Amino acid sequence: MALRPRDAGIIVAGVMSGTSADGINVALVRISGRLEVGPHQANNAVPESRGRSAPVHTKLDLLGHDEYPYPRNVRAAVLAAMNAPRASVADLARLNFLLGELYADAVLAAQHQFKLRVQLVGCHGQTLYHQSAARRFLGRKLAVTWQTGEAAVIAARVGVPVVSDFRPADMAVGGNGAPLVPFLDYLLFASPRAGRVVQNIGGIANLTAIPAKSAAADVIAFDTGPGNMVIDAVTEKLFGRPYDRDGNIAASGVPDEDVLGRVMRVKFFRQRPPKSAGREQFGREFVQQLLHLSGRARKQDIVATATALTARSIADAIHRFVLKRAKDRPKASYREIIVSGGGARNHTLIAMLARELAPLSLQVRLSEEFGLPSAAKEAVAFAVLAHQTWHRRPSNVPSATGAKHPAVLGTISYP
């Protein structure tokens, strides 16, 4: 199915599987016109953006989205492969092709569910390793990343081009390769009236700070630390459940302030952006340290402490790296934090976050209030990034990733 160079609107499937490794999110998005990122521009499909200086011919319509869980044995294999000190090359190759099949299954299921045909797929892939800071290897200092899930398999199965492997192009020009969602955040949420912090809470939590009346070069974006990753790991270890549904376990516990204080001394939280994180920082070893520090505390209290850690690290990052910087720019006037991602469904986490942010005078809102379901946001982002790549247009935000200049992201696989 060919795409017209000047299409009136194409349907793109965005496919996202995050560091929590709980499954595959698919969003089907109709994208019309040319996506531009300039001062005060925002998506005119979002209710609050109407009447602003959005590009006349730009529109995003979310046509449908859903999540397709990994089979339990696949999730176990993915988690075992992430940041693994040793792994079988044969098993990694098999996992790459298996995930390609599962991503294709998810796109085909979404097409069937919503009775639509996509013309392009943007697939983030499953991150197995992400090292944004250069380290010496065989005589060279290298920053590296690896997202698995064979795009050629998806293209062959779905029958349309697939854009994948988004991060390396940004890293090749000196960036962290993350976060990449700020392109969408700016497009949707830039406002001439109020500065906004757009906070995604997936496995890792990341923010995009958009000052009022800003250009894309003014955007600050970085990973704040653990999102759901540590909460999920602790819940699975102590209760045999993959996650704390609605935050019910944490709600029955009390966070340990001493443990929180000690964990918040981890170097990552003090590191200035741009910065990115993954299981390399907040995976097995970190969880073991948290459990060790918690000693014989009640299991519910340990889950509450892990949940409070996410809330506190987000608030600390906003205070330390966003609001302090904004003091020199009063027009930035940050007033809102817009939360999305799986963590938005954790009511205890959101309540803790609201308490942590209260002294900062930031109102907590959910992306649903702006017409974007929180669970769909990252998948929508990769649909948009794929559309940019297909049209040979850059979509990294150098002020967010630290890249030397804008870059066209990803590689294209053809059916």
Secondary structure, 3 states (H helix, E strand, C coil): CCCCCCCCCEEEEEEECCCCCCEEEEEEEEEECCCCCCCCCCCCCCHHHCCCCCCCCCEEEEEEEEEEECCHHHHHHHHHHCCCCCCCHHHHHHHHHHHHHHHHHHHHHHHHHHCCCCCEEEECCEEEEEEEEEEEECCEEEEEEEEECCHHHHHHHHCCCEEECCHHHHHHCCCCCCCCCHHHHHHHHCCCCCEEEEEEECCEEEEEEECCCCCHHHCEEEEEEECCHHHHHHHHHHHCCCCCHHHHHHHCCCCCHHHHHHHCCCHHHHCCCCCCCCHHHHCHHHHHHHHHHHCCCCHHHHHHHHHHHHHHHHHHHHHHHHHHHHCCCHHHCEEEEEEECHHHHCHHHHHHHHHHHHHHCCEEEEHHHHCCCHHHHHHHHHHHHHHHHHCCCCCCCHHHHCCCCCCCCCEEECC
